[in-house]
Amino acid sequence: MSIKAATGSIVDLESLKALVAPQSAKIVGDRVAKEGSVRLLPGAKRKRGSSLRQVCASLMANIGTINTGMAFGFPAVAIPQLEEPNNGFMTIDKYQASWIASLSSMTTPFGCLLSGYLMDAIGRKRTLIITQIPAIAGWLLIANATTLEMIYVGRMLVGLGSGMVGAPARVYTGEATQPHLRGTLAAVASVGVSLGVLNEYALGALLIPWKTIALISSLVPALALICAFLIPETPSFLVSSGKIEKSKKSLSKLRGPTCDVDLEAAELQNFARKNNIHKPSVKEVLRGVLQPSAYWPYFILALYFLIYQFSGVNPITFYAVQIFQDSGAKMDKHLATVLTGVVRLIFTVVSAGLLRRCGKRPLTFLSSIGCGVTMLVLGTYMYYRSALQEGEAPQYTWIPVTALLLFTVASVMGYLVVPWVMIGEVYPTQVRGVMGGLTTCTAHFSIFLVVKTYPILQDLVSNHGAFWLYGTVSLLGTFFFYFYLPETKGRSLQDIEDYFSGKTDTLKKPKPQNMPAVISVPKGNALP
């Protein structure tokens, strides 16, 4: 039977019906796949792969990011122990404490640059394996330290490992997952960092000696090393290296048997041919770095990191115990610190889920405004507390605790997730490794700068002045984000690259059009 379509052409109904399996059909043998509300014929494969496989691969690739959080949280619990007299090691002053806090961030940028080169030279997987070695060595050196210099060197090695793991973990996740999962899974690294911070805070609250905490911390990069051996190399890197068959095998492992990996592999190859993607030479890398598609997103992310660091995020993280103590809050300083770590972890997970629904711009605005306001409130409280007469008890001590907890919530909703997620998706495939490393290098240099200068700011403008400065920077940053931060939610890596290279004018999805009916059936008639 045939009927007339809206265009006037004849459509064979039997051929049309053969394309879709009827809902009442009894399925025998090969199962029927579902793609949305459509039931495909037996043997057909989905375009989307197994979510479980992609989640597991992403989690295994990101275990090493927990080490970054532990590097951040360790000074908060170790420094108070080392500042106590008769601590069994040596009593340190605040400037030695600032070196313990900041030295890991000083070597992290070098780790970022090194991993950026290694990612494009030897691959994402092998780079993830190598990154764990300095981290393990650093923690073991701190655990066995007999001099302050050994702690310094250990912190530098831990920082080197932290810098090396950031970019490959995020780039691996960006390349190994499909667009519908990428936004959420790319935030796993930020969850790992928050989990690492909480781990150190919790161990410190249990009054475990700092050497034992360092020994326990070495187990995390050791586990990450094992997991890095178990995951496949990313399909994008294999295609850029000309290893087409290996890329298909990698896709099969990451997507599962029900996914049409041949279709995705063909799309990767077509994109590689269209953009002349291959394993680049040093000259090609330099040329690629100087293209708008590379330097424009770098400019945006570099300023993003600088703004969010000078909003006070890591001074609060690195000096949490000291800040709670200085605020005059009646709550136990260790309990308050652990509570901050728990809040940070919970809302990092919440933020990871909201990324897919809300996008990156709204969450960034939430951070910039929320962090700005809470820092100004904390600074104002500290100002009035400093004006108290000697021996006069501070009032409303719930204010600094509440301000710090709300600051933590605001910071993780955008600042601690969004820019790290964007590292894995905004750069061209040809230089994604190098630019990812350069961006994380810039980010961690900003961390070193703000953590090292925090004690100096305390001396120059006092505690409340430092917090006022951080709050002002965050609020002013809102204007930069409004005008320059693009929204990448739901867009493919190819869409994002085309946007930054100038091939498209916007990343906004086109508005749906009202499509005409494909088939018009005469009134009173029904499909057989």
C-alpha positions, 0 to 999 in steps of 0.5 A, a space after each residue: 500500500 502507498 500513500 501520498 506525502 505532504 510533498 506530493 511524492 508517493 511513500 511505500 508504507 510497507 517499506 516505512 513500517 519495516 524500519 521500525 519494530 512494532 511495540 507489540 512484536 515478540 522479540 526472539 533472539 537478538 534484542 531490540 535496541 531503544 533509541 529514545 522512544 524508537 524501537 530499532 530492529 534486531 541487530 541495530 546498535 545505539 549511538 550512545 555507549 554504556 554509561 557504566 563503562 564510561 563512568 568507571 573509566 573516568 573514575 579510574 583515570 581521576 583517582 590521582 586527583 585525590 592527591 591534589 586535594 590531599 596536597 591542599 589539605 595537608 598543611 591545614 593539619 600539619 602546620 598547627 602540629 608543627 607550630 606547637 612547642 615540644 612537638 617531637 620534631 621542631 617548632 616552626 614559625 609562620 614563614 616556615 609554615 608558609 613554605 610548607 603550605 606553598 611549596 607544593 604549588 611552586 612545583 605544580 606548574 612544572 608538572 603541568 607543563 611536563 604532563 602537557 608535553 607527555 600527553 601528546 608525545 606518549 599518550 594520555 594513559 602512559 602519562 597518567 601512569 608516570 604522574 603517580 611516581 613523584 607523588 608516591 615518593 613525596 609522601 613517603 619522604 615526608 613520612 620519614 622526614 628528619 629535617 625541615 628540608 626533607 618536608 620541603 622536598 617531599 612537598 615539592 614532589 607531591 606538588 609535581 605529581 599533583 601538577 602532572 595528574 590534573 591535565 591528563 585526568 581531565 583530558 582523558 575524561 573529555 576524550 573518553 566520554 560522549 557529550 551527554 556524559 562529558 559535562 558531569 564526568 569531567 567534574 569528577 576531578 573536582 570531586 576527587 580534589 574535594 575528597 582529598 581535602 576532606 581526607 586530610 581534614 578528617 585525619 587531622 581531626 582524629 589527632 593523627 600525627 602528621 607523619 602518619 597522615 603522610 604515610 596514609 596519603 601515599 596509598 592514594 597515588 599507589 592505587 591510582 597507579 594500578 588503575 591507570 594500567 587498566 584503562 584503555 588509551 583514548 580513541 582521539 589520541 589513537 586516531 591522531 597517531 594514525 592507529 585506527 584499529 586500536 582506536 576502534 578497540 578502545 571505543 569498544 572497551 569504552 562504549 560496550 557491545 550495544 554501541 555503534 563504534 564504527 559510526 563514532 570511529 568514522 566521525 573521529 576519522 572524518 574530523 581528523 581528516 577535515 582538520 588535518 589532525 595527526 601526531 604533531 611535530 614540535 613546529 606544528 605544536 608551536 604553530 597550533 598554540 599561536 592559533 585563535 582556537 588555542 590562545 583565546 580559550 587560554 586567555 579566558 581560563 587563565 583569567 578565570 583561575 587568577 580571579 577565583 584564586 584571589 577570591 580567597 578559595 585556597 587561603 581558606 583551604 590551606 589555612 583553614 584551622 588557623 582561620 577558624 582559630 583567629 575568627 574567635 568562633 566557639 566551635 572546635 577548630 578541627 570540627 569546623 574544618 572537617 565540617 567545611 571539608 564535608 560541605 565542600 565534598 557534598 556540594 562538589 558532587 551537587 555541582 557536578 550534577 548541576 553542570 549538565 542541567 544549568 551549564 557553566 555560566 550560571 554556576 560561575 556567577 553563583 560563585 563570583 557573587 557568593 564568594 564575594 559577599 561572604 568574604 566581605 562579611 567575614 572581613 567585616 566581622 574580623 574588623 569589629 573583632 580586632 577592635 575589641 578591648 583586651 579580654 572582651 569576649 567576641 559576640 555573634 561567633 556563629 557569623 564567621 563559621 556561617 560565612 566560611 561554610 557559605 563561602 565553601 558552598 559558593 566556591 565549589 558550585 562554580 569556581 572549583 569545578 567549571 574551569 577545570 572541566 573546561 580544560 578538557 573540552 575547549 582546546 583543539 585536539 592537536 594541542 589539547 595536551 600542551 594547552 591543557 598542561 599550560 592552563 593547569 600550570 597557570 592555575 597552580 602558579 596562581 595558587 602558589 601566588 595567593 597562598 604564599 602572599 596570604 601571610 604577607 597580606 595579613 602583615 600589610 592590611 591585617 586579616 580583615 583587609 585580606 578578606 575584603 580584598 578577596 571579596 572585591 576581586 570576586 565581585 569584580 570578576 563577575 563582569 569578566 565572566 558575563 562578557 567573556 565566558 562561553 557556555 559549552 553545555 551540550 556541545 561536542 568537542 568539534 562544535 567548541 573547536 569550530 567556535 574558538 577558531 572562528 568557523 561559527 559565531 556562537 555556541 548557542 544551540 539553534 532554536 527548534 523549527 516547526 517541521 512539516 509533517 512527513 506523511 499526510 493521511 486523508 481524513 477518515 483514513 488510518 495507517 494499516 
